Amino acid sequence: MITPSGPKVIEFNCRFGDPETQVVLPLIEGDLYHMLSSCATGQLSEKAISISADTCAVTVIMASGGYPGSYAKGHMISGLERA
């Protein structure tokens, strides 16, 4: 959401197979298992998760019209040379 003081993230949901996750997970420093285990047992502190300094992540996906609802499958992907 864009605010007068700049962009703000309200909520970020992703599953491990989502493109959003694939680009964000490598930015996390430390042991992912330890972080998830600590979260599951209610022992996660704010210091438990750190993100690589001075980094950013971008992902681009191509989806068929109608996605994520009902959508046509089997289309040929073309035009990549113009991207």
Secondary structure, DSSP 8 states (H G I E B T S, - for coil): -EETTEE--------TTSHHHHHHGGGEES-HHHHHHHHHTT---GGG-EE-TT----------TTTTSS---------GGG-
